[in-house]
Each structure stands twice: as structure tokens, then as C-alpha cells.
Amino acid sequence: MATVWTQLLATPPWTQPLPAAVPLALAMWLGACFGSFSNVLIYRLPRNLSVVGPRSFCPGCEKRVAWFDNIPLLSWLLLRGRCRRCGSSIPVRYFLVEAAGALCVLAALLRLGWTGPALPASVLLLLLLNVAIIDWQHMIIPHTLTISGMVLGLLFALWTRPGLPAALLGLAVGGGVILAVSWGWKLLRGVEGMGGGDVMLMGMVGAFVGAVGSLGVLFLGAFLGTVYAVTAGRGKVDGSSKLPFGTFLAAAAALVLFWGPQVAHWYVSSFLQPGVSG
């Protein structure tokens, strides 16, 4: 699993030969632009605000941000994290999300190369980035993101593996299994086990990674969530405490996207066959 991150650190675009560095840098810049738009989504979707208008504005003075102050990554650095007009602090989160958008694209290209699957992988990672942050902050997963993701996943499946039938099956399995778990929990405990946002999220993930991949995401997401609940002291792991489960599902989906077979082998050798070395 360390391969991609080793490449990220060892082969930045500016060290590549010019023919390879230019398209890679442009792809990263496009990812940063999507990261900039993600900041809009992260702020506005939970508040039921339009993501189309008005243009970006400073929360301090409420003045619109000029285009030259809204250049991904560069503007925040040049302005030193402050509004040009009123001097209000611009949270570093905005810069980090833009950087994360660039890294999503870079990771997909380093892992998959300049091939067809790199585009849907980049899109999925950018969607997961938004879901993870919004659910962590607000405990909601906007259907705007997940429904759009389902549509995109099915469209990508028309010309990339595993194909449209597999994507449809993944959507049904991903959403259906978690819906069944939620209903079963409600029958046993009388409360909702998982929200509709988690169901829609897993449907979206299944459209990208297929049925087997979506099952892997569910198991790994549950594992990550449980580890967090125990180590962070969020209460007993008995359903009495709420967790931003979508955040852990998003992290699990990214891991399965890149290292699905390795994750499956690790899980089987560690939990189903404890006597087998990983």
C-alpha cells in the first residue's frame, strides 16, 4: 500500500522530464480547481445554499472575491491566508482541500497511469473527499453528491471495466446491503442503524468499484469506524453513539479503489484465518 505514497513523495511533477511533467502538472492543476469548487460544495450544500450563485465571497466583509484572488492554491499563499479587503483570516482548510483535490488526481495517475480507469478513479476520489469532510463536520451526506456520483459511475462504466452490468450490480449490492443492515437494526433495536445518506453513498461507490468492491468497502469502513470509536473514546461500540460513518466509508472506498485485492487478503488473513500470516 505504500507504493503510491512513495511515488507521490519521490516523483513530484517538477522532477519529471518536460513531456511527462507538463500534462501531469496540468492534471494536478485541474484537480486543484475541482478542490476549489469542493470548498464551495462543503460550505453550501449542508446549508441548502445554491452552489451556482452568488460568486464566492468573504465571510468577514461579505464582499465578492475577485477572480485573481480565487486562483486555487496560489491565491491563498499570495494573500497569506487573509482577505485582501478586510484582512479577515481565510481558514487553511480552503488551501488544504484544494491541495487534496490535486493529490486525488495525482494519486490516480500514479497508480493507474494515463489510462481510461484513471479518470473515473479521479472523479470518485474527488467525490469521496467532499463526502468525507461534509459528513465529518455535519453528520450528513448530501444526495446531490451521491446521486451525481451514481450517474457518473454508470456513464464511466459504458467504456471502462468492469462494464455497465457490473456497475449496476455494484450499485444495487452496495446500497442494498447497507439498507438491509439498517432495516435489520431498526427491527432489533427500534432505531435507525444508518441514514439514507449512507445507503446512497454505497450505491455510488458500488457503481464505481462493483459488487465485490462495495462489500469490501462496507467491511473495511465498519472496521475503521470501530477502531475510531474505540480509540477516540466516542462511547461504547453498541450503537448508542453516532459516528460520521460516511467519512469512514469514503476512506475505505479510496483504499479499495487502489488496493482492493491487497485489502481483501489482509482482511481474510487477519480475521478469518488468524493462523495465516499476512
ABEGO torsion letter per residue (X at the ends): XAAAAAAAAABBAAABBAAAAAAAAAAAAAAAAAAAAAAAAAAAAAAGBBAAOBBBBBAAAGBBBBAAAABBGAAAAAAGGBBAAAGBBBBAAAAAAAAAAAAAAAAAAAAAEBBAAAAAAAAAAAAAAAAAAAAAAAGBBBAAAAAAAAAAAAAAAAABOAEAAAAAAAAAAAAAAAAAAAAAAAAAAGBBABBAAAAAAAAAAAAAAEAAAAAAAAAAAAAAAAAAAAAAGAEBBAGABBBBAAAAAAAAAAAAAAAAAAAAAAAAAAAABAABBX
